Amino acid sequence: MAQRRSSSALYGVAACAGLAGIQIAPTLGRAFCASGPALRASARRTGESASLQASPASQSSGLPGSSGVAAAAGVFGLACVAAAGARRRLATDSRAARVVCNAKVPRLSDQKAWLDGIDIFIFDCDGVIWRGDSVIDGVPAVLDKLRAAGKRCFFVTNNSTKSRAGYKGKFDSLGLDVPAEEIFSSSFSAAAYLEQTKFKETGKKVYIIGEKGISEELDLIGVPWFGAEQDKDKVVNLGSGGKVEHDPDVGAVVVGFDRNVNYYKIQYAQLCINENPGCKFIATNLDKVTHLTDAQEWAGNGSMVGAIKGCTGQEPIVVGKPSPLMIEYLEEKYKIPDRKRICMVGDRLDTDILFGRDNGLQTCLTLSGVTKEDKLLSDDNKIAPDSYVSSIVDFFP
Ligand SMILES: [Mg+2]
């Protein structure tokens, strides 16, 4: 525990790669490291390129305390000066990883040998650690055993409805002792991206489609925002002459999962992106479906992002998975000579497993979430993990 806490952690988010041909480019990266040269990263997205300059790294202990976050976001540039080289390697690996892979996937076996080959686990949360508000049976004991075996664990979620503080509370409520610095949510990723791109210095505001996770993270870095839950009951006037007035000082629209999305919010975002010069369109993630109840799958943030893509013709800057900088950070921080000693564990093929494969990691799919076994093993599936389990409890049979 002490070791985990002292190792202060990381974060890195970054840019992004493209599912379905989307070329995004984000650039996030943040490290909780004590020092480090400014990092320059450039990101390219369709039709535009951007250079991001991170400020010198400073110390942070992890959670949201405003100074900690500011420092963290400032440091955001991430630890790896090796990033450029790694990115070139990623580009190559990424192409290779996407080519094929519908060969039959083996169930995990010989767990001891498998565990011996892994130093770091990156866990997706929904469908892996918990479902909805219930921890998956046996997960706390598995995490304890992994740590007892000297493995490091990080938790990454594309769900933007909570801030890191909110997720820390969720882990606590589920009886999981997880330090905040090991948690990476896409709400934080969005804030980190804005910090990294020095958005605050533009004097512009952010319009949010999303929930309080995003607004809480923006508050921590002092970026003005509106929308989100404040607009959940807004309606539009479609009578003669009806129009929505929008703020020309909105410089970015952040779209995250929003259970109260409505036509007003879509129209407002459309006006900002289409009419405010240079307004960024940032998506926390493109997940198609999500788990809100254990009874069925629910439309994910891909539906909110799709609505805005549809009325703007713009591709978003995606800040959640899949993003390579976190991996680059881990490599640098822990001097990992071989990415295959990092294992991505997730329940989605098109985000978690693709993320792992594109970054040269080991991958393990768990059937405790979105993906069912018949889909995984279907000839139509082109994204194959290295192995799969019913739940991570299978790590210790
Ligand atoms: Mg999941």
Residues whose N, C-alpha, C, O or C-beta is under 5 A from the ligand:
A	BS01	MG	D124 C125 D126 G127 D347 G369
